[in-house]
Amino acid sequence: MGKASGKMAKTGGYNTRARQLATAYLTAHKDTAVSVASILDYLHNNGMNTNVTTVYRYLDHLIKEGKVLKYMNESGDKAVFQYVGQGNRCHEHLHLKCISCGRVVHFDCTFMDEFREHIREHHGFQMECSSSVLYGYCENCISSK
């Protein structure tokens, strides 16, 4: 067999223009959580006639690869997604999400180790942090009120 055609991505699927655009959108908005509807709007505005099932399927691949986090929005009625890239440690820390602007902060500090240990020792509960989100207001939104 000759050289690979380059169409197969490492995810086992095709590296289509729609996937490239979706990845570009996710990385450009990596500080916020985005909805499937916003990804679809972006794809449609860039000439892609992609359906919602295709976007969810691609997001599932990215989640399995550890490149995207999935969690519920602050009202709990739909899933939102955040690009975290390779080598993230999201399973080790909580995430803070601003209700006003949508910014997501990775709560990755030494206090997290103490907090997880306290929860385990004193409450008999081991935290799964990768999809854990605390909601509130970021510093920028607090100061602009």
C-alpha positions in Angstrom: 0.0 0.0 0.0 1.1 3.5 -0.7 1.1 6.6 1.3 -2.0 7.3 3.3 -4.4 9.8 1.6 -4.3 12.2 4.6 -8.1 12.1 4.9 -8.2 9.9 7.9 -7.7 11.8 11.2 -6.2 10.3 14.3 -9.8 10.0 15.7 -10.5 7.2 13.2 -12.8 9.5 11.2 -12.4 11.7 8.2 -10.6 15.0 8.6 -13.2 16.9 6.7 -13.4 20.7 6.2 -16.4 20.7 8.7 -14.2 19.0 11.4 -11.4 21.5 10.7 -13.8 24.4 11.0 -15.4 23.0 14.2 -12.0 22.5 15.8 -11.0 26.0 14.8 -14.1 27.4 16.4 -13.6 25.4 19.6 -10.0 26.5 19.9 -10.8 30.2 19.2 -13.4 30.0 22.1 -11.3 27.9 24.5 -12.0 30.2 27.4 -15.7 29.7 27.2 -18.1 26.8 26.9 -20.0 26.7 23.6 -23.2 25.0 22.5 -23.7 22.7 19.6 -26.0 25.4 18.2 -23.2 27.9 18.1 -20.9 25.4 16.4 -23.6 24.7 13.8 -24.2 28.4 13.2 -20.4 28.9 12.6 -20.3 25.9 10.2 -23.3 27.1 8.3 -22.0 30.7 8.1 -18.8 29.2 6.6 -20.7 27.2 3.9 -20.9 23.9 5.6 -24.2 22.1 5.4 -23.5 20.0 8.5 -26.2 18.4 10.7 -26.4 18.3 14.5 -25.8 14.6 14.6 -22.5 15.0 12.8 -21.4 17.7 15.2 -22.3 15.6 18.3 -20.5 12.6 16.8 -17.3 14.7 16.3 -17.6 16.2 19.8 -17.9 12.7 21.3 -14.6 11.8 19.5 -12.9 14.9 21.0 -14.2 14.1 24.4 -12.9 10.5 24.3 -9.5 11.9 23.2 -9.6 14.3 26.2 -9.5 17.4 24.0 -13.0 18.7 24.9 -14.9 18.8 28.2 -18.6 18.4 28.3 -20.9 19.7 31.0 -24.3 21.1 31.5 -24.9 24.8 31.2 -25.8 26.9 34.3 -29.6 26.3 33.8 -29.0 22.5 33.4 -31.0 22.2 30.2 -28.3 21.6 27.6 -24.8 20.4 27.3 -22.0 22.8 26.5 -18.4 22.0 25.4 -15.0 23.5 26.0 -11.8 22.9 24.1 -8.9 22.0 26.5 -6.4 20.6 24.1 -3.8 17.9 24.7 -2.2 17.1 28.1 -4.9 18.8 30.2 -5.3 17.8 33.8 -9.1 18.6 34.0 -9.8 15.4 35.8 -7.7 16.8 38.7 -9.5 20.1 39.3 -12.8 21.9 39.3 -13.9 24.5 36.8 -15.4 27.9 37.5 -17.9 29.2 35.0 -19.1 32.8 34.9 -22.8 33.0 34.6 -22.6 36.5 32.9 -19.9 36.1 30.2 -19.5 32.3 30.0 -15.8 32.4 30.8 -14.4 29.1 32.2 -11.5 29.1 34.6 -9.6 26.0 35.5 -9.4 25.9 39.3 -6.0 24.3 39.3 -4.0 25.2 42.4 -2.6 23.5 45.5 -5.8 24.2 47.4 -7.6 21.7 45.1 -5.4 18.9 46.4 -6.3 19.8 50.0 -10.0 20.2 49.1 -10.1 16.8 47.3 -8.3 15.1 50.2 -10.7 16.7 52.8 -13.7 15.5 50.8 -12.3 12.0 50.6 -11.2 11.7 54.3 -14.0 13.6 56.0 -17.0 12.9 53.8 -16.0 9.5 52.2 -16.4 10.8 48.7 -13.9 10.8 45.9 -14.5 13.7 43.5 -14.6 13.3 39.7 -13.5 16.8 38.7 -13.4 16.6 34.9 -17.0 17.7 34.5 -17.4 19.5 37.8 -18.3 23.1 37.4 -19.0 25.8 40.0 -21.0 28.8 38.8 -20.6 32.4 39.8 -19.2 35.6 38.4 -15.7 36.3 37.2 -13.7 39.3 38.4 -14.4 41.3 35.2 -18.2 40.9 35.4 -18.2 41.7 39.1 -16.3 44.9 38.6 -18.6 46.0 35.7 -21.8 45.7 37.7 
